[in-house]
Amino acid sequence: MTDTHAISDDVFDAASIAARLTHEDVADNVEVLNQLTAVEAAEVLALLPTERAVGILDKPELLFGAEIVEALPRPIAVPLIAGMSADMAADIVQQLEDPVRTELMQKLDEASRTAIAGLLEYPQNTAGSMMTTEFVSVPANWTVEQTLQHIRQVERTRETVYAIYVLDPLSRRLVGAVSLRRLISGEPTANILVLAAERAPITTTPLADREDVARLITKYDLLAVPVVDKAGHVRGIVTFDDIMDAIIEESTEDVQKFGGMEATEEPYMQIGLMDMIRKRGVWLCLLFVSEMLTASAMQHFEGELEKALVLTLFIPLIMSSGGNSGSQATSLLIRSLALHDVKLSDWWRVAFRELPTGIILGSMLGLIGIIRIVLWQKLGFYDYGEHWVLVALTVGAALIGVVTFGSVAGSMLPFALQRAGFDPASASAPFVATLVDVTGLMIYFSVALLILRGTLL
Amino acid sequence: MTDTHAISDDVFDAASIAARLTHEDVADNVEVLNQLTAVEAAEVLALLPTERAVGILDKPELLFGAEIVEALPRPIAVPLIAGMSADMAADIVQQLEDPVRTELMQKLDEASRTAIAGLLEYPQNTAGSMMTTEFVSVPANWTVEQTLQHIRQVERTRETVYAIYVLDPLSRRLVGAVSLRRLISGEPTANILVLAAERAPITTTPLADREDVARLITKYDLLAVPVVDKAGHVRGIVTFDDIMDAIIEESTEDVQKFGGMEATEEPYMQIGLMDMIRKRGVWLCLLFVSEMLTASAMQHFEGELEKALVLTLFIPLIMSSGGNSGSQATSLLIRSLALHDVKLSDWWRVAFRELPTGIILGSMLGLIGIIRIVLWQKLGFYDYGEHWVLVALTVGAALIGVVTFGSVAGSMLPFALQRAGFDPASASAPFVATLVDVTGLMIYFSVALLILRGTLL
């Protein structure tokens, strides 16, 4: 694992790499292949035993799965796709373009093709698109021993056998779930349903968002959650490891979106320069255009600025304080909404907490700001003019107003976005800062007009 | 689940709540108890069957576990703590204060006390502090059938039985790991080691950070990872569900820290006002004091400002663009470092990517800025003076400089923090913005001096 980087520097030798890979864990193989080009990786993959090659393609950590499949000779690619778990195979097929896609699908066996086509129908990031169709289900009239026997037979072909779903023998509806640990302790001749939990099994629907599935799995500590359609039939299961990958991906997305850019799935070093520019540039330009309102606001107050140039000295300080307090409030509420700690209808409760919080925080900063001006004036570091006391008061009062506005606006933004049907996590720090900057300037100049009219203004 | 809120509004009746809870899932019980005060919750818990009460205390979602245990009569609390999984019990005991803590520990049975005391020795968020000591291990000379028989006996007292650890019968060192799914398919008379994976089991150490454990579990799709000490003995195992909770907690912390505040574990509504002020105020004040450098910078350039007041109009626009591009770069690199997509030694590769990225993004914004000034001037919306062309050039050039600096500084900050031994996630958006604001002003004024000397300046 230490010198995987070295591979791409040496002369590329597919056979020797393939030989080395068979002695390592599949997870480590993925890291080695990620260092190669898709064509090189395909060459290596073609030399590996089918089971291992399938295991590698099944790993969500593999970066260029679709490109590798495309680079593989068709007769090798088809059995690999057929051997993969349906959810991962669907992920790859989705990324393929025609004619490769149609060609591959046509050559697949009936069962694999149906399973993959079924999954492709569900929108991305839903339970339906993540579920695996390879799970264990048995009719409710089976015994414990029959079930165990069945599991022993199918174990190799199922993604997980730790949860067994019990179906009504006639309607094939889900009637219960049994864990493997309970099964092995059960009386062999007993009916399988004896071991099922008393309560109805926790289930989800094909169109449920992956975040909701994650909440179910973590709340109930499940190994998998069955995806049940309206008719009560189990269409597949979402396993804990797929959810764990989804949670990590989601939190990367959240941090990137909060940073003010479009989320990206590839690792930093793999993003093309133009792709990177696009993902960052769109937001940067949008924010820039909105932020132009600050220039308009300043132009509007040009007369005041000319009379009291001393006011400009504190513009960056006051604006950034509003942005910072807004960014704090937004980050708090994005997570609270995501974790369902607060609901959409709680917005007024939150506003009533942020108001005093903002006033207190603003007063703290205001006090520090006033002390700074008094100190600089008294110690002779700078002369803020004959009305320096009023200038200090203006800065202090503006800070209270701007920080309070920042806290309240920053906390309300995620609610507003969710209410409007967007992801609350789209409320990025730069977004809040821009919102608060323009208003912050208006607050500052209004306070200045109020306090300084008749003296400086 | 829908009307749990109603409980706290009704007259509190512990007996009727307890009766209702026994018909629901433990995970739902936790939600009900979280709505009550610790004293009320303790009253309800005391009325529940021991197994259910233990199940509730074992849930990491329970908010005031320690307070509830403290409010319970000692004779009830002791068997509950003893029944809990050791890692969760240790979490609660850790939060108790003396004399309750010592008193409880003394009354515990020997085995529970030793297990809890052992876990308490490990620092928070390490594998040692999260591991459970209730796992299945068997000597390497056992058969498949012996192992199965053993699991049937101990199943009820183990957190997980899906991974079985095989120990050398003499040295008790870990020699292999067998999954339950392989075990049930195994030949009953075969030696247990036949089923173990060829490669040595994936292990971690007691002092490993929970992020590293999470990486192992997700990379290798494990149900649990054994925590092995220097002597090769298994001290406990960390299970996937504990890690999932940790990942979610960690990503909440990351977003909050990125928002520029101290991370908080409680849900938003449960944080006390003073606690909230403290967690946000400390950072806000620190950032405010640093941002005061902008005032100093402006004071330094006061002469220039007086001569060219038009320059002040674009200060917020230019500063915020630097902050935004910095925030994007920081969010990208924080996650890349956390996911080990880039290593500390990659810093120069990253810098060499951010440099062209920043220049291109800055040029885009600069162009938009110039177009805006030209339009306003030509359409007569505003008069930027006779040297308006030079002013537009100054703004455009400053934007290139500031955005480039923002991208490079924002991307380097997480590296610098990690290098200095801090969490790279401490590089918050406000932190970056503050860093870029001060430098941004200097860049702007320097560019202005260069372009406008002899005309406006």
Chai-1 contact restraints between the chains, C-beta under 6 A:
chainA,res_idxA,chainB,res_idxB,connection_type,confidence,min_distance_angstrom,max_distance_angstrom,comment,restraint_id
A,A27,B,K219,contact,1.0,0.0,6.0,A-B,restraint_1
A,A27,B,Y220,contact,1.0,0.0,6.0,A-B,restraint_2
A,R152,B,S185,contact,1.0,0.0,6.0,A-B,restraint_3
A,E155,B,R181,contact,1.0,0.0,6.0,A-B,restraint_4
A,E155,B,S185,contact,1.0,0.0,6.0,A-B,restraint_5
A,V161,B,R181,contact,1.0,0.0,6.0,A-B,restraint_6
A,Y162,B,Y162,contact,1.0,0.0,6.0,A-B,restraint_7
A,R181,B,E155,contact,1.0,0.0,6.0,A-B,restraint_8
A,R181,B,V161,contact,1.0,0.0,6.0,A-B,restraint_9
A,S185,B,R152,contact,1.0,0.0,6.0,A-B,restraint_10
A,S185,B,E155,contact,1.0,0.0,6.0,A-B,restraint_11
A,T218,B,M244,contact,1.0,0.0,6.0,A-B,restraint_12
A,K219,B,A27,contact,1.0,0.0,6.0,A-B,restraint_13
A,Y220,B,A27,contact,1.0,0.0,6.0,A-B,restraint_14
A,D221,B,D241,contact,1.0,0.0,6.0,A-B,restraint_15
A,F240,B,F240,contact,1.0,0.0,6.0,A-B,restraint_16
A,D241,B,D221,contact,1.0,0.0,6.0,A-B,restraint_17
A,M244,B,T218,contact,1.0,0.0,6.0,A-B,restraint_18
A,M244,B,M244,contact,1.0,0.0,6.0,A-B,restraint_19
A,I247,B,I247,contact,1.0,0.0,6.0,A-B,restraint_20
A,S251,B,S251,contact,1.0,0.0,6.0,A-B,restraint_21
A,T252,B,R335,contact,1.0,0.0,6.0,A-B,restraint_22
A,D254,B,V255,contact,1.0,0.0,6.0,A-B,restraint_23
A,V255,B,D254,contact,1.0,0.0,6.0,A-B,restraint_24
A,V255,B,S331,contact,1.0,0.0,6.0,A-B,restraint_25
A,V255,B,R335,contact,1.0,0.0,6.0,A-B,restraint_26
A,Q256,B,S331,contact,1.0,0.0,6.0,A-B,restraint_27
A,F258,B,F258,contact,1.0,0.0,6.0,A-B,restraint_28
A,G259,B,S327,contact,1.0,0.0,6.0,A-B,restraint_29
A,G259,B,Q328,contact,1.0,0.0,6.0,A-B,restraint_30
A,G259,B,S331,contact,1.0,0.0,6.0,A-B,restraint_31
A,G260,B,N324,contact,1.0,0.0,6.0,A-B,restraint_32
A,G260,B,S327,contact,1.0,0.0,6.0,A-B,restraint_33
A,G260,B,Q328,contact,1.0,0.0,6.0,A-B,restraint_34
A,M261,B,Q328,contact,1.0,0.0,6.0,A-B,restraint_35
A,P267,B,D341,contact,1.0,0.0,6.0,A-B,restraint_36
A,Y268,B,L332,contact,1.0,0.0,6.0,A-B,restraint_37
A,Y268,B,S336,contact,1.0,0.0,6.0,A-B,restraint_38
A,Y268,B,D341,contact,1.0,0.0,6.0,A-B,restraint_39
A,Y268,B,V342,contact,1.0,0.0,6.0,A-B,restraint_40
A,M276,B,T357,contact,1.0,0.0,6.0,A-B,restraint_41
A,I277,B,I360,contact,1.0,0.0,6.0,A-B,restraint_42
A,R280,B,Q328,contact,1.0,0.0,6.0,A-B,restraint_43
A,G281,B,L361,contact,1.0,0.0,6.0,A-B,restraint_44
A,G281,B,M364,contact,1.0,0.0,6.0,A-B,restraint_45
A,L284,B,N324,contact,1.0,0.0,6.0,A-B,restraint_46
A,L284,B,L361,contact,1.0,0.0,6.0,A-B,restraint_47
A,L287,B,N324,contact,1.0,0.0,6.0,A-B,restraint_48
A,F288,B,S321,contact,1.0,0.0,6.0,A-B,restraint_49
A,F288,B,L365,contact,1.0,0.0,6.0,A-B,restraint_50
A,E291,B,L317,contact,1.0,0.0,6.0,A-B,restraint_51
A,E291,B,S320,contact,1.0,0.0,6.0,A-B,restraint_52
A,T294,B,P316,contact,1.0,0.0,6.0,A-B,restraint_53
A,T294,B,L317,contact,1.0,0.0,6.0,A-B,restraint_54
A,A295,B,L313,contact,1.0,0.0,6.0,A-B,restraint_55
A,A295,B,F314,contact,1.0,0.0,6.0,A-B,restraint_56
A,A295,B,L317,contact,1.0,0.0,6.0,A-B,restraint_57
A,M298,B,L313,contact,1.0,0.0,6.0,A-B,restraint_58
A,Q299,B,L313,contact,1.0,0.0,6.0,A-B,restraint_59
A,Q299,B,Y382,contact,1.0,0.0,6.0,A-B,restraint_60
A,E306,B,L309,contact,1.0,0.0,6.0,A-B,restraint_61
A,T312,B,T312,contact,1.0,0.0,6.0,A-B,restraint_62
A,L313,B,A295,contact,1.0,0.0,6.0,A-B,restraint_63
A,L313,B,M298,contact,1.0,0.0,6.0,A-B,restraint_64
A,L313,B,Q299,contact,1.0,0.0,6.0,A-B,restraint_65
A,F314,B,A295,contact,1.0,0.0,6.0,A-B,restraint_66
A,P316,B,T294,contact,1.0,0.0,6.0,A-B,restraint_67
A,P316,B,M319,contact,1.0,0.0,6.0,A-B,restraint_68
A,P316,B,D437,contact,1.0,0.0,6.0,A-B,restraint_69
A,L317,B,E291,contact,1.0,0.0,6.0,A-B,restraint_70
A,L317,B,T294,contact,1.0,0.0,6.0,A-B,restraint_71
A,L317,B,A295,contact,1.0,0.0,6.0,A-B,restraint_72
A,M319,B,P316,contact,1.0,0.0,6.0,A-B,restraint_73
A,S320,B,E291,contact,1.0,0.0,6.0,A-B,restraint_74
A,S320,B,D437,contact,1.0,0.0,6.0,A-B,restraint_75
A,S321,B,F288,contact,1.0,0.0,6.0,A-B,restraint_76
A,N324,B,G260,contact,1.0,0.0,6.0,A-B,restraint_77
A,N324,B,L284,contact,1.0,0.0,6.0,A-B,restraint_78
A,N324,B,L287,contact,1.0,0.0,6.0,A-B,restraint_79
A,N324,B,P430,contact,1.0,0.0,6.0,A-B,restraint_80
A,S327,B,G259,contact,1.0,0.0,6.0,A-B,restraint_81
A,S327,B,G260,contact,1.0,0.0,6.0,A-B,restraint_82
A,S327,B,A429,contact,1.0,0.0,6.0,A-B,restraint_83
A,S327,B,P430,contact,1.0,0.0,6.0,A-B,restraint_84
A,Q328,B,G259,contact,1.0,0.0,6.0,A-B,restraint_85
A,Q328,B,G260,contact,1.0,0.0,6.0,A-B,restraint_86
A,Q328,B,M261,contact,1.0,0.0,6.0,A-B,restraint_87
A,Q328,B,R280,contact,1.0,0.0,6.0,A-B,restraint_88
A,S331,B,V255,contact,1.0,0.0,6.0,A-B,restraint_89
A,S331,B,Q256,contact,1.0,0.0,6.0,A-B,restraint_90
A,S331,B,G259,contact,1.0,0.0,6.0,A-B,restraint_91
A,L332,B,Y268,contact,1.0,0.0,6.0,A-B,restraint_92
A,R335,B,T252,contact,1.0,0.0,6.0,A-B,restraint_93
A,R335,B,V255,contact,1.0,0.0,6.0,A-B,restraint_94
A,S336,B,Y268,contact,1.0,0.0,6.0,A-B,restraint_95
A,D341,B,P267,contact,1.0,0.0,6.0,A-B,restraint_96
A,D341,B,Y268,contact,1.0,0.0,6.0,A-B,restraint_97
A,V342,B,Y268,contact,1.0,0.0,6.0,A-B,restraint_98
A,T357,B,M276,contact,1.0,0.0,6.0,A-B,restraint_99
A,I360,B,I277,contact,1.0,0.0,6.0,A-B,restraint_100
A,L361,B,G281,contact,1.0,0.0,6.0,A-B,restraint_101
A,L361,B,L284,contact,1.0,0.0,6.0,A-B,restraint_102
A,M364,B,G281,contact,1.0,0.0,6.0,A-B,restraint_103
A,L365,B,F288,contact,1.0,0.0,6.0,A-B,restraint_104
A,Y382,B,Q299,contact,1.0,0.0,6.0,A-B,restraint_105
A,A429,B,S327,contact,1.0,0.0,6.0,A-B,restraint_106
A,A429,B,A429,contact,1.0,0.0,6.0,A-B,restraint_107
A,P430,B,N324,contact,1.0,0.0,6.0,A-B,restraint_108
A,P430,B,S327,contact,1.0,0.0,6.0,A-B,restraint_109
A,D437,B,P316,contact,1.0,0.0,6.0,A-B,restraint_110
A,D437,B,S320,contact,1.0,0.0,6.0,A-B,restraint_111
